[in-house]
């Protein structure tokens, strides 16, 4: 390959579309299962330039005849350029992460900063915190020792003000994994997570529940790719390209998730929105029926509402981990907080309101078999829809094209506002 990324597991990576957008070259992913495979890859040197990710950012350093000052100081390389068989190593994670933190409102100066994880990214974050003037830099890992706290020891530091996650915890396919409970730090001001798939990890979700700045690693990824691409090609790229490519990529990746009462138009408007966006449309109830091999009324009859809700949660977890979808949820999907969290991890949630008189009664909906039942349901669920949603759209029952327009506008506004 000419340009690409090496690492142990790369199924989570968004690097290819970013580099291809920034540099206009083909960018390939090459998984190397161990350091023996890494050594062989570097020995052959059949590439022009590469990026390096977990867990090889330190292991590649001895192969580099030249190390730039940042890579040498940090002790990690994420970019290698092959110039006539001579390898030069650089660290562009530093510049990408520092810019992303600053633009995301993560203030490090005079703060007590806690870094989660002990790999190569920890070195980058430590250098940034030091250069930004952090008052104290703490590092936590699973084992602790040699200046590293265990996560339990870190939890007892009530003065922590900023958390920087430099570990892969919570990264696809281990969505939902989280190393810490943020509630133990009353002085916490902001959180930065190097993970970008999913867009909202459980760590960031906790921060958002407290109303804190919570920044994922996507802007860092785009930023480091911009600086790496300049090394690859020798061409200067304006910094504004980082923001443009970040917005473009986020618009492609973020799911549009519709919630609301049965009969509010989620499926019909969702299909139209998916057509406009050129995306796949997924109806959660249809996915539940497919997985169960029976209809929703039959699931309720055989397993009760509890059985149905358990199936709904499993489907929410699967769909929420995917990207680039339009998802219509069942009316009761918001009843469980874990469903909302799963759908928000890669999604903008839009609540489609509709007046009670326009909602359908009966049909394939066991819990809304009468107007009275529907009215009680609306009273109970409306606060849950509002709490789950990033934006609210009212479906008047007019031409579907108008509701589609309003839903897509709400989706774009939420992305522009930085909800993910």
HELIX and SHEET records of a PDB file:
HELIX    1   1 UNK A   15  UNK A   23  1                                   9    
HELIX    2   2 UNK A   35  UNK A   44  1                                  10    
HELIX    3   3 UNK A   61  UNK A   63  5                                   3    
HELIX    4   4 UNK A   69  UNK A   74  1                                   6    
HELIX    5   5 UNK A   93  UNK A  103  1                                  11    
HELIX    6   6 UNK A  120  UNK A  131  1                                  12    
HELIX    7   7 UNK A  151  UNK A  155  1                                   5    
HELIX    8   8 UNK A  182  UNK A  184  5                                   3    
HELIX    9   9 UNK A  202  UNK A  209  1                                   8    
HELIX   10  10 UNK A  218  UNK A  233  1                                  16    
HELIX   11  11 UNK A  240  UNK A  253  1                                  14    
HELIX   12  12 UNK A  266  UNK A  277  1                                  12    
HELIX   13  13 UNK A  284  UNK A  292  1                                   9    
HELIX   14  14 UNK A  296  UNK A  320  1                                  25    
HELIX   15  15 UNK A  333  UNK A  335  5                                   3    
HELIX   16  16 UNK A  337  UNK A  344  1                                   8    
HELIX   17  17 UNK A  356  UNK A  358  5                                   3    
HELIX   18  18 UNK A  371  UNK A  388  1                                  18    
HELIX   19  19 UNK A  400  UNK A  416  1                                  17    
SHEET    1   A 6 UNK A  27  UNK A  31  0                                        
SHEET    2   A 6 UNK A   3  UNK A   7  1                                        
SHEET    3   A 6 UNK A  49  UNK A  52  1                                        
SHEET    4   A 6 UNK A  79  UNK A  83 -1                                        
SHEET    5   A 6 UNK A  86  UNK A  90 -1                                        
SHEET    6   A 6 UNK A  66  UNK A  67  1                                        
SHEET    1   B 6 UNK A 149  UNK A 150  0                                        
SHEET    2   B 6 UNK A 136  UNK A 141  1                                        
SHEET    3   B 6 UNK A 112  UNK A 116  1                                        
SHEET    4   B 6 UNK A 162  UNK A 165  1                                        
SHEET    5   B 6 UNK A 190  UNK A 193  1                                        
SHEET    6   B 6 UNK A 213  UNK A 215  1                                        
SHEET    1   C 5 UNK A 280  UNK A 283  0                                        
SHEET    2   C 5 UNK A 325  UNK A 328  1                                        
SHEET    3   C 5 UNK A 255  UNK A 259  1                                        
SHEET    4   C 5 UNK A 347  UNK A 353  1                                        
SHEET    5   C 5 UNK A 391  UNK A 394  1                                        
END                                                                             
